[in-house]
Structure formats: structure tokens, C-alpha cells
């Protein structure tokens, strides 16, 4: 996260963006390996799934590793990789599901578009989280029950986070993106960005976490994402990345890490980054792009979370009966924040906050309530939150 040198002191301006300032900042970053990282590759800490899970199993392990990952994202490189985060068998099943969704949407026709890349260069699934849950609830639960995806989300955002996902397939010959920062301020024009106070530029990155799960092996020639480590610390970055001189600097100084199927990468949304070009002739590079939002922010996509949890609830019951922990899947699907609501009808249960949709689902699961009973509870919960 950017450090505010002069908080609440007016606006940032494009005229004050200087490549020399960014170059000076990046030249004075420490070269350290975080305690739990396996190694550092091109300034990026790389963790192994086995090491992280071993640490999580120790007393106070979760707290310590979450603090370390948050420090990497805020004051370190701004990015880390987890190798082997998801099992290949689960990834392969979900990849097949996603290809099915892509084929269905292509058959239906309609316009296509993409952020920071030419329309049609990629195959994109918007709101992939909801579409996967509705069409393949079992695979959804197996995928999002993953403990390491939840670890990364908690480390940066704390509890109550909101998961959305957009699947991106860069086809052979697909040209990469231009350098950018991400949601929230990263999706505004530089003219709009100048209208926000400078402290909002510092706060925007802590509202979301960007992630990606590799759904195939991604050697460099397939165009895995390009990054500029430590660039999240540049105060004017939301205005600067639009400028040609900064785009040229990124082109000359970025790093690019190959990934293997099942690897996951997470990064501060203020990090300068861009998808690479796929120079192969036969590899469709598929990644599940995770945009995870703070409970205190709002997600980019409108997800019908009641529809999602209703779709996956029978699978959740079956997984619990088999002895599995489905808590992370509930967190990824149900609304975990209590507000906004109608406090005349939706009364707080602990003096502060009324129950969330996720609370309703967890309570139903604990009681073994039927799908119809859950649906009735969700209807009552939604009715109580309406303003009229």
C-alpha cells in the first residue's frame, strides 16, 4: 500500500507523474526473502502449498502467515505466488465446466469485450463464480473450499470478504494487455482519478485483492501476467499508468513468472501489471481471475448470491455428511456483510449487526435444514432487508 507523505493535502495530478520518481523508488527496495517463502524469483516471493499448510497447522500459525503475506502485499514486492495451491483433478474438472460455459455463450452470440485488451482477443467469462455455481455446484464447492485461496483473502482483507471471478482465456496469437492498475481507482479514467483526494488513492488498494489460478501450464511463451514488483508504492500510479512514458518503462522493466497448472498468484491491485501475449500456436492459456473485495467495499460484479447458495446447498449438505469442511465455500458464495439493511425489521442480534446471508446458510447447515427450509429462510432474510 502506498505511504501518504502528505495526507489530506489536495489532489494528485498527472502533471506531477515522473518516471524518474518511480525509477528512484524501485531502485531502493530491500532484497529479502520472507520467513515462510520457499524462494524469491525475480523479486517475487514464492510459497509452496505444503509449507503453508504445515504452518497453518501450528499454534498461531495462521496469524503469523497472514501477517507475513499482508506485509508482502503492502510494503514488500506487492505480489506472491503459491505453487500447487489447487489439485490438478479439481482444476481439470472446473476447466471443462468453464469451456462448456464459453461454448454456450458463444453459441448464444452477442457482443464481447475485455478490459485493457482488444475485443475478441480472449475468451472471457464474466461472473464466472455464479455461472459455475449454478451449472456445476459440486465442482464449485470443491474448488472454492480451498484453504489457501481463503488464506490469501483473509490476509489482505480480513473476514467477510466477497469473491467474484472472471475467467480469461488468451488464445494462440492473442496480444497482451497494456499496463494498468485494478479496481477501484484502476478502472477510472485519469480525469476521474484526479478528482479523488490523495488519501483515496492510498485507500483504494486495501479494498480488493487480485488473484489468478492457472488452469494450464503457463510457460513464458504463453504470456503469463507481467508485473512490476514494488510499483504499488508509487503514490501517483493510478494516474501514471495511462502515460506513454510509464508504459514504455513497464515494457522495459517488468518481470514475468511462468506458472504451472494449479499455481495461484495474488497481488496488490495497485501493482503495475498486464497480461502477456500468447506467442504459441496451440495453447489456450486459461486463468481464473479472482477479484476478492473487502467487506467494506462492493464487488465489481452483481452476483445473485441467493441463487448461488441455493444452487450449491445440497452439495454442501452432502460434503458435510461426508466429513468435509465447507466453510470456505460458504464464504466464497454467500454475502458476508450485514449492511446495508432495514434496521426496523432486520434487528441486530448482538447489539451491533444483524445476521448476514452467510450466517443464515451456516445456521441451516449446522441444523441440517432442508433446501426448501433454507430457501424460506433466505426469502425472509431478503424481505427484512428491503427498504419498503
N, C-alpha and C positions, 0 to 999 in steps of 0.2 A: 504494500500500500504506500502511496505517496506520502511523504512527510511535508506538512504545511509549514513553510518558513515564515509566512505572514498571514495567519488565519484571519478570515473575515475582512480582508483588505481589498475588496473590489473584485474585478473580473480579470480573468486571464484573456490574453489577446493573441491572435495568430501572428501579429506583427512582432511579438516577443519570442516566437519559436526559433531557436537556433540549433542547427545540427552540432555546432561546437559544444553547446551545453550538454547535449545528450552524449557526445563522444567523451567529454570530460567525466561525466557521471559514470559511464560504463568502464572507464579506464581505472577506476579506483574502487572496484568491488573485491571483497575478500575471496580467496580461493580456498574454500573449506568443504569438508565432507561431513554432512550431518551424522550424528552418532549412529542412527539406525540404518543409514543408507548402505547399500552394498558397494556402490562406487559412484563416481561422478563422471559423466560423459559429456564433453563439450559444455561444461559448466552446469549441467542438469543432473540433480541427484536421482539415482536410480535405486529403487527399493525392490526387494523380491517379496512375493506374496507369502512365502513360507516364513521369512523373517518377521514380517509384520504380524502374521497370525500368532507366531510364537510370543512376540512381545505383548499382543493383546491378551494372551492367556495368563500373564503375570499380574501380580498385585500392583495396582496403579499404572499398569502398562498402557491402557487406553488413554489416560490423561496425559501421560508423558509423550506418547507418539502423536497425539492430536496437537499438542503444543509445538512439537517439532515441525510437523507438516504446515501448521499455520505460519510459523516463522519463515519457513522456506518460501511460502507464497507471498508473505508481506515484505520481509526485509532480505530474503535470500534471492535465489535465481528467479523466483516467481513461477516456477514450474517444477513438477516432479513426475516420474514415471514409476508405475508398479508393474513389474513383469509377472506374467502368469496370474493376473488378477481374476480372470474368469476361466472356467473349464472349457476346453475345446468343444466338448459334446454339447454343452448348453449354447455356446456361441453359434455352432453349426445349425442347431435347430432354429434358433432365432433368425439367423441369416436366411434360412429357407423361408421362414414366415415373412420376412421383410421383402424378399424377392417376389413373393406371392402378392403382397400389397402393392409393390411397384408395378407389377404386371396388370393388376386390377385397375389401378389408377390410370395407367397408360391406355388401357382399353376403353376407359370411360372418356378419355380425351380431356380437353381443357387446357388453359394456359399454365405454363410452368415458369418459375422464377427462382432466383437464388440471391443470397447476399454476397456482394463483393466478387461475383463471377458472372460470366455471360450466361443468359438463359439458355438451357438446353445442354450446357457443357457437362452437367451432372444429372444423375437421377436422385431426386430429393423426396423424402417423406416428411411432410410437416405433421406435427402432433403424432409422431410415431408411438409415443408412450400409450396414448389412448387407443390407437388403432391396433396395436399389438395386444393390449389387454382384452379388447372386445373380440378379436378374431382367434387368439390363441392364449387364453388365460393361464393355462398350465405353464407354458413357456415363459410368459410374463413373470409369474411368481418365481420360477427357478432362476431367472435372470436377475431380477431386482431384489431377491433375497440375499444377494451377495454382500458379505460383511465388509469388504474393502471399499466398495462404492459408498457404502454408508459411512465408513471411517473418514474418507476424504470429505464428504459433505459435512459431517459434524465438525471436523477440524476447522473448517473455514467459516461455517455458518451457524453452528450450534444446532439445537433440536428444532423440530417443527419446520424443517426445510421443505421446499416444493420441487419435485423433479419434473422436468419436461425433457423431451428428446426429439431430435431431428436427425434422421438418417441421411447420410450423404454418400453417394456412390460416384466416384470420379472415374469416368470411362477411359479406356485407352486413348491416348492423344488429348485428353482433357487438359485444358490450360488452367493453371492455378489461379488463386485469388491475389488481389492486391493487399498490401499490409493494412492492418486495421486493429482496433481495439473492439471489445464486445459490449453488449448490453450492460447497463442502461445508456450512458452517455455515448458509448461507442456506436450506437445506432441513430445518433442525431447528426445533423449537418454541422459543419464548423460554425456556421452563422448561429444556429441554435445553441451550440455549445458555449459560445461566447456570452450568452445571456444568463448562464448559470453562475452563481457565486463560486469563487475558487474552492471553498470548502466542500461544495457538492462534487467537484472533480475528485477530491480526496475520498469522499464517502461512497461514490458510485461503485468502486471495485469491491467493497465489502458486502454488497447486496447480492452478488451472484458468484458462482464458481463454474468455470468452464471445464468440461471433461470430454474425453473421447475414448471409446473402446474399439480396438482394432478387431474387425471381423474377418480379416485375412492377414497373411504375412505382408508386411509393407517395407520392402527394401527401398532405398532412396529413389530408385528409378520409378517407383510407383507414385512418388510425390507426397510422402507423409508431410505433416504440417511443419512449416518453417517458424522458428522462434528467435527472438532477440532477448536472451536472458538479462534480467535486471531492469529491463526497459519499463516495467510497471512503476518504477520510482521517478520517472521523468514527469514533472508536475504539469507540463503543457501537452502531454501526449495525446489527449482527446482532440486537440486542435491540430497537432503537428502531423499526424499520420496522413492527412489529406494532402500535405505539401510535397511537391515533386522531389525536393532535396532529401526529405526524410525517407521517401520511398526508395530513392537510389541508395541511401545509406543502409537501409534494411536489406536490399538486394545484395550488397557487398559484404555484410557482416552477420547475417543470420546464421543459425545453426539448424541442422536437420537430423533428427534421430530416427533410424529405422525401428520399426516395431514388429513384433510377432503377434500372431493371432492370439487373442485373449489378454494382451497387454492393455493397460489403461494409462492415460496421461491426464493430469489435472493441472490447470494453470489459472493464475490471477487474470480476470477479464481485461485488466489494463495492460497486460503484456502485449507487445507488438508481435503479431503473428499473421500467418496466411497459409492457406492450403497450397501444397506444391503441385507442379504439373506432372501428370502421369505420362511418362515417355515410353511406356511399354506398348506392345501391340496386342496383348491378350489378357491383361489383368484388370479386372474391375475392382478398384480399391474402395472397399466398403468400411465405413466407420459409423458408429452410433454416437452422435454428438450430444452430450449431456449438458443441459443448461439448468443448473440447480440454483434455486432462488432462496434467499433468506426468508424466514417467516415474516420479516418486517418489510419485505418488498413484494412485488407482484410478478408472477411469471409472464414471459413474453407471449405464450400461447394460452388461449382459452380452452381449458381441458374440462370436460364434463366428468368430474371426479366421482360423482354418484354413479354414473354409468360404468366407470372403470371398476369401482369396488363391487358393484352389483355383479359385474361380469366375472370377476375373479373370486368372489366369496366362496362358491362351492369348492374351488380348488384349494383355497386357504383352509377350509374345514378339513379337507382330505389330507393335506400336508400335516396339519396339527395332529390328526388321528394317527398319522404315521410316525409321529415324534419329532417332526421338523419344526424349526423356529422360523416363523413367517413375519416377524416384527419389521424387518427391513422392507419387505414387500408392501406391508401396510403403509409404512412411512412414504414409500415412493408413489402410492396410488391415492390415498385419502388426504383430504385437506387437514393440515396440522395446525392451523391458526384459527383462533376463535373469532376474530373480527374481520370486517365489520358485521354487526348483527343488530337485532332489535332487542334492547335490554329490557323493554317492557314485558316481553314474552320469553326471551331466551335468558333466563336468570343465571347469574354466576353461581357456581357450585362451591367455590372455595373463597368467596369474598372478592375475587378479582376477575376471573374469566369463566364464561360458560363452557360447556363441553364442546370439543371440536368434532368434526366428522370422523377423524381418526379415533377419538375416544369412543364414539358410538360403535365403530367397527371392532375395536379391541374388546369392548364390553360384550358385544354379541358373540365374538369368537370364544371368549372365556366361558360364556354360558352355553355354548353350542347351539345358539339360536338358529332357526331355520332361515333359508334365504328369503322367504316371504316375511318373516318377522324382522329381519334386517331391513328389507325394503320399506316396511311400515315405519320403523324407527327413523330411517333416513328421511322419509316423507315428512314425519312430524318435526324432525330437526330442521329441515329446509323451510317448512311453513313458519316455524317460530322465528326464523332469521329474516323473513320478509319485512319490508318496511311498512306494508299496508295489507 
